[in-house]
Amino acid sequence: MVAVGHGDLTPATLELVESELRARMERLGEGVTGLVRAGAGLPVAFGRAVRAAGRRLVVLLPAQQSVPATLPGSDRAGAGELLMLAEQVRLVAMDPADRGACIGADERLVGASNGVLAVWDGSPSTGRDATAHLVAYARARGIPVDIVWPDGARRAAHGTGPGFTAAG
């Protein structure tokens, strides 16, 4: 199971989302694994939820030439926590500073999944947020998408968040 969603969720929203993701992961059949690309915000909330639900967590770490890539400063602490939660870490060839490479990696992640949890308010994709694109990408391939947007969920004011995030 992969989660995708907005990268500019407020701290209170991340708490709501983590709780909802945990509940949804608990309802899934045994053997479901959570996949997440290392980063801050939603990836950490998803990773915590997966582990709290008693599921396996696989963390995808960006790499360049078979060596882990340096993540942007805002993602480093989140990646560290995810690596501690992970049962397995996989290197994924991509430049974490290249938006196109990140979206391509997210498309491959979604395409290889059996389902997507989309933390999405229904807004269209923008130059900073590719959530709607990833939802459409999954649906076009017949991959089930479950929208997660709890009551009270909010995004940070435009321009203050880190952009889009795929959470495994």
C-alpha positions as CSV (number, residue, x, y, z in Angstrom):
1,M,0.0,0.0,0.0
2,V,1.3,3.4,-0.9
3,A,0.2,6.8,0.4
4,V,0.5,10.0,-1.7
5,G,-0.6,13.5,-0.6
6,H,-0.1,17.1,-0.1
7,G,3.3,18.2,1.4
8,D,1.9,21.3,3.0
9,L,-0.4,19.8,5.7
10,T,-0.6,21.6,9.0
11,P,0.8,19.8,12.1
12,A,-2.7,19.3,13.4
13,T,-3.8,17.8,10.1
14,L,-0.8,15.4,10.1
15,E,-2.0,14.1,13.5
16,L,-5.5,13.6,12.1
17,V,-4.2,11.9,9.0
18,E,-1.8,9.6,10.9
19,S,-4.8,8.4,13.0
20,E,-6.9,7.8,9.9
21,L,-4.1,6.1,8.0
22,R,-3.5,3.8,11.0
23,A,-7.2,2.8,11.1
24,R,-7.2,2.1,7.4
25,M,-4.0,0.0,7.6
26,E,-5.5,-2.0,10.5
27,R,-8.6,-2.9,8.4
28,L,-6.5,-4.2,5.5
29,G,-5.7,-7.9,5.3
30,E,-2.6,-9.5,6.9
31,G,0.5,-9.3,4.9
32,V,-0.1,-5.7,3.6
33,T,3.2,-3.7,3.4
34,G,3.5,0.0,3.5
35,L,5.9,1.6,1.0
36,V,7.1,5.2,1.6
37,R,9.7,7.4,0.0
38,A,11.9,9.0,2.6
39,G,10.9,12.5,3.6
40,A,9.2,14.7,6.2
41,G,5.6,15.3,6.9
42,L,3.1,12.8,5.3
43,P,5.8,10.1,4.8
44,V,6.5,10.1,8.5
45,A,2.9,10.1,9.4
46,F,2.3,7.2,7.1
47,G,5.3,5.3,8.4
48,R,4.2,5.7,12.0
49,A,0.7,4.6,11.1
50,V,1.9,1.5,9.2
51,R,4.1,0.4,12.1
52,A,1.4,1.2,14.7
53,A,-1.0,-1.0,12.7
54,G,1.5,-3.9,13.0
55,R,2.4,-3.8,9.3
56,R,5.8,-4.0,7.6
57,L,7.3,-0.8,6.4
58,V,9.6,-0.5,3.4
59,V,11.4,2.9,3.0
60,L,12.6,4.0,-0.4
61,L,15.7,6.1,-0.2
62,P,16.8,8.2,-3.1
63,A,20.2,7.2,-4.5
64,Q,22.6,8.5,-7.1
65,Q,25.1,6.0,-8.6
66,S,24.2,3.4,-6.0
67,V,25.0,5.7,-3.1
68,P,22.2,7.3,-0.9
69,A,21.6,10.8,-2.0
70,T,21.7,13.8,0.2
71,L,18.1,14.8,1.0
72,P,16.9,18.4,1.2
73,G,17.4,19.7,4.8
74,S,13.7,19.7,5.5
75,D,13.5,16.0,4.8
76,R,16.5,14.7,6.7
77,A,15.0,14.3,10.2
78,G,11.9,12.7,8.7
79,A,14.1,10.3,6.7
80,G,16.0,9.4,9.8
81,E,12.9,8.5,11.7
82,L,11.6,6.4,8.8
83,L,14.9,4.5,8.6
84,M,14.4,3.6,12.3
85,L,10.9,2.4,11.6
86,A,11.7,0.4,8.5
87,E,12.0,-3.3,8.2
88,Q,13.6,-2.9,4.9
89,V,15.3,0.0,3.0
90,R,15.6,0.1,-0.8
91,L,17.6,2.5,-2.8
92,V,15.8,4.2,-5.7
93,A,17.8,5.9,-8.4
94,M,16.7,9.5,-8.5
95,D,17.8,13.0,-7.6
96,P,15.7,14.2,-4.7
97,A,16.3,17.9,-5.7
98,D,14.7,17.3,-9.2
99,R,10.9,17.6,-9.1
100,G,10.5,15.6,-12.3
101,A,12.7,12.8,-11.0
102,C,10.6,12.7,-7.8
103,I,7.3,12.5,-9.7
104,G,8.7,9.8,-11.9
105,A,9.8,7.8,-8.8
106,D,6.4,8.3,-7.3
107,E,4.7,7.1,-10.5
108,R,6.8,3.9,-10.4
109,L,5.9,3.5,-6.8
110,V,2.2,3.9,-7.4
111,G,2.4,1.7,-10.5
112,A,3.9,-1.1,-8.5
113,S,1.4,-0.9,-5.7
114,N,-1.9,-2.7,-5.1
115,G,-3.6,0.3,-3.7
116,V,-3.2,4.0,-2.9
117,L,-4.2,6.0,0.1
118,A,-4.4,9.6,-1.2
119,V,-4.3,12.4,1.4
120,W,-5.9,14.9,-0.9
121,D,-8.4,17.7,-0.6
122,G,-9.5,17.3,-4.2
123,S,-7.6,20.3,-5.6
124,P,-5.9,20.1,-9.0
125,S,-2.1,19.6,-9.4
126,T,0.0,22.6,-9.5
127,G,3.7,23.4,-10.1
128,R,4.4,22.5,-6.5
129,D,1.8,19.7,-5.7
130,A,1.4,16.6,-7.8
131,T,-1.2,14.8,-5.7
132,A,-4.0,15.1,-8.2
133,H,-1.7,13.8,-10.9
134,L,-0.7,10.8,-8.9
135,V,-4.3,10.0,-8.1
136,A,-5.2,10.2,-11.8
137,Y,-2.1,8.1,-12.7
138,A,-3.2,5.3,-10.3
139,R,-6.9,5.4,-11.5
140,A,-5.8,5.3,-15.2
141,R,-3.9,2.0,-14.4
142,G,-6.9,0.5,-12.5
143,I,-5.1,0.8,-9.1
144,P,-7.7,1.4,-6.3
145,V,-7.5,4.8,-4.7
146,D,-8.9,5.6,-1.3
147,I,-9.2,9.3,-0.5
148,V,-8.2,10.4,3.0
149,W,-9.3,13.8,4.1
150,P,-10.4,13.8,7.7
151,D,-12.9,16.4,9.0
152,G,-10.9,19.4,10.1
153,A,-7.9,18.7,7.8
154,R,-6.2,21.8,6.5
155,R,-3.2,22.8,4.4
156,A,-0.7,25.4,5.3
157,A,-1.0,28.8,3.6
158,H,0.2,28.7,0.0
159,G,3.9,29.1,-0.4
160,T,4.8,27.8,3.1
161,G,4.8,24.1,2.6
162,P,7.5,21.9,1.1
163,G,5.4,20.9,-1.9
164,F,4.1,17.5,-2.9
165,T,5.0,14.3,-1.1
166,A,4.6,10.7,-1.9
167,A,4.5,8.5,1.0
168,G,5.2,5.2,-0.2
